């Protein structure tokens, strides 16, 4: 398995990974979201990584720019949101997603990113270092129902940064739509 930064030639295969990973209906929505995020200038800088297995793209992860409005927002904190992550069904449950997350986080550290957010499964993402974000002062772009509050998570890539800033996370125009914030 090889993980590398994606390029423009990878886009059709990336969209297919999302289509297949999420199924017919949701896959179409997620593929469209990914394509729109690639075009959205408010999502920049963005970072896209793929997992290759024998010259076939089997997984993809995308990180896009977010702003934090609120306490400490006068401090420019480079932050990203992980959305979405997809792995082809026949490669799921083999650690591909975790490898993509770790490789992406490692690259983001090198790029100077200090915080990464995710709205995801609370049993999965903590294995990669994410912790609940709402309870420590980070409001999601749209309200998260209390029964799903643990799904809104953050990871600090620079020790101590969580003590310096709190507030509402504002995503790119494409991702900052209510339909992307509910189950």
Secondary structure, DSSP 8 states (H G I E B T S, - for coil): -EEEE--GGGHHHHHHHHHHHH-HHHHHHHHHHHHHHHH-GGG-S-EEEEEEETTEEEEEEEEEEEEEESTTTTS---EEEEEEEEE-GGGTTTTHHHHHHHHHHHHHHHTT--EEEEE--TTTGGGGT-EESGGGTEE-SS---GGGGGGEEEEESSTTGGGT--EEEE--TTT-SGGGG--
